[in-house]
Amino acid sequence: MASKAISVGVGIPMMVVGALIALLWAPAEAELGETVEFVGSLIGILGVVFFISGLFYAKEAVLN
């Protein structure tokens, strides 16, 4: 049973913001461009992790 709140509410916005930071803001920075690109990529990757964890989240423990 997936959690929409985690996947849609946290994962997707983090991926979008990370991509925007890495693709739009990093080229505009002269001195810290590589650092800004790294932070944007890291935010995007964490967004993917949250999205996937939201797919596997269950409120009750699954017992066999």
DAKA-V562841 format. One record per helix or strand. SS is the DSSP state (a for helix, b for strand). FROM is the first residue (numbers start at 1). TO is the last residue. If there is no record, write none. Layout:
ss=SS from=FROM to=TO
ss=SS from=FROM to=TO
This chain:
ss=a from=4 to=28
ss=a from=33 to=56
